[in-house]
Each structure stands twice: as C-alpha cells, then as structure tokens.
Amino acid sequence: MGMTHANAPDMVVDLAPRNPRELVLRNPVIPASGCFGYGQEFAGSVDVQRLGAFVSKGITPKSRSGNPMPRITETPAGMLNAIGLQNPGISGFIRKYPPIWLSWDVPAIVNISAKSVEDFAMMARKLDDVPGVAAIEVNISCPNISAGGFCFGWDAAMSADVTQKVRAATTLPMIVKLSPGALDIVEIAQAVEAEGADAVSLINTLVGMEIDIQRQRPVLANVTGGLSGPAVRPVALRMVYQVAGSVDIPVIGMGGIATVADALQFFMAGASAIQVGTAAFAQPRVLMDLIDGIERWLAARGHSSLGGIVGVANERYQLRRQTPRAEDLLTMESEFTR
C-alpha cells in the first residue's frame, strides 16, 4: 500500500488549472487509452480507486468492430497494434459506461477519435453533461477525411481547428493527445494551447510494420500498426521535454514507461503526470508499483511533493515558470546572448 503517514510526499496533480470544472488527481499515474478498456475489466487485478485517473478506450461517432486479425504483434522492445478502435460508438458508450464510473472516486477521462472536425465537436457536446465523465482526451492522430486522410495532429492549423471546435462544444477539461508524426511537435502544442486545450498528452504511437518472411506478407492484416513500448521511450521523452519547455499548460507524458526510473525521467523533463500503456497491458500490477515507487523515491530524497522534481532537468521549463532557479538561468542566458 502507499504511504499514509503525515510526511508522505504530496502526489496531487492539477491537470486543468485554467478550467473551473477542474481535473485534480490524487497521484500522477494514469493508464493510457486502449490499454485499460473501460476500467472495470481490470478491477480484479488492480485497485482502480488508487489510480490518479484512467482513460477509456478510444470512442468514435459510430460503433466499430475494429480491424481484421491479426491485430497485434510483438517487436523488439515493444509491440505493434492495429486494433482499429473497436468500440460501441458514442451513444452506446454513454448509455453503458459513465453510470458505472459514477460510483468511483477516480476521474474517468474519455478518449475521442473522429475523421472530421464536426464529429469531434458532436461527441464533445454529447459528453459535456454526462455524469461520471471528468474530462475528454482528444485524439488528433486520426486521418482527416476532408484533407485526404492527412492526420489532424500533423498540421498546426488542423490541430487548432479541432481544438477550437471541441472547446466551443464543451466546458469539460480538454486534453489534446499529440501525434509524434508532426513535423514540429512544439508548433502543434502551442497551436492547441492557444485554442483552449487545458493540457496536452504525448506521444501517441509511431507508425510501423513487420513482415512475416515465411509467408512473405505483412504480419498485421492492416499492414501497419502503432508502435509502442520501451522502443519509443527516448523519442517520447525528447518530445515531452520540447513541449514542456514551450507551453504553459500541464503536459502528460507517455511512451514506453515501465519502471519508476522511466517515470522520473518524464517528470524531470517537465511532465506533470504520466500515462502507462504497453507495460500495463502486459502487467496491470505495474500501475500500483509505479504509484508506490514514485512516492517512496520522493520520500527517500526528502521531497515534500512531486512538483519538486517536475521540470528540474529542463531549463526552458524553469524559465517559463520562473521557478527559484530561473533568475540564475536568466543571468546565464543573457551572458550567452551578449
């Protein structure tokens, strides 16, 4: 169990400081979308109520049966998945799951995916007043049908457009989930921040594939899939570091986090919270281990709160937030620019 004594470090995280509906988590550990179903599937192996929050599977406007099999394959230090957003659709989802979450303490975040700006806005509008829904995570790694299948999240103007329309449709805290396929992830993050995102989460999976050399065909029926797991962690960490140093809203980091050391690197890069996907998929218990382990690590080093280590390795993060060390850094920076 986690620490309960008076001097346990404060693990509370506010992911929507600008939003009156607020999104306050008791700790920074969140299972990522697609790896935790709708929460109740894991209730037998994980104390769901101890999580900071959880994110539902991706919900689409209409129900989807997903891609044909095979849809998952292991790769060195990771996995490829092409599940194809199997889900009951927004209306079926609202009827079935939020009523279950109402009795839970843990905030439920609904991940939404769509192929048009109008559909994103429609789903956000439907979720706005649903009891049991704490926030939405907007997955902009979807192909935009009106732009010939080019991903929303690869283009700053398209990302801004989705964010603006979703913001107009709901007062719920809105997290925008960024795609690593963007040419300039910082530009995308700043664009969605300007249009009212309360937080950003990154990164989504990288696109990859495997070929079966016996069959001489792609392994996945869909040909390509999303690469996740430890293989993507250094890429994710670099992008979190860049984004955290260039926006003022909270950043949620994810990508190959499996150990306390992995999580700490993301906090030090400037992430306020983390999402855990592939590792939790393989071993749900890892979520509890991370909550306990982060708390123990902070306590052992005399930190009174998680906030004490967020962004410590990121000078641009500190300069933006004028932390105590910022004056020294400003002096240093002016010496460089003289």
CORLIN-V540850 format. One line per field, one symbol per residue. ss: DSSP state (2 for helix, 1 for strand, 0 for the rest). burial: # if it has 16 or more other ideal C-beta (glycine too) atoms within 10 Angstrom, else .. A space follows every 10 residues. Layout:
ss: ???
burial: ???
This chain:
ss: 0000000001 0011000000 0001100011 1000000002 2200000222 0011100010 0001000000 0111100111 1000001022 2222220222 2000001111 1100002222 2222222000 0000111110 0011222001 1222022222 2222222220 0011111000 0000222222 2222000011 1100011100 1100001100 0000111102 2222222222 2222000001 1111000002 2222222220 0011110222 2200022222 2222222222 0000122200 0000222222 2000022222 22222220
burial: ........#. #.####..#. ..#.###### ######.##. .#...#.#.# ########## #..#..#... #.#.#..### #####.##.# ..##..##.. #..#.##### #######.## ####.##..# .######### ##.#...... ######.### #######.## .######### ##..##.### ###.###### ########## .......### .#..###### ###..##.## #######.## ########.# .######### ########## #..#.###.# #####.##.. .....##.## ########## .....#.... ........
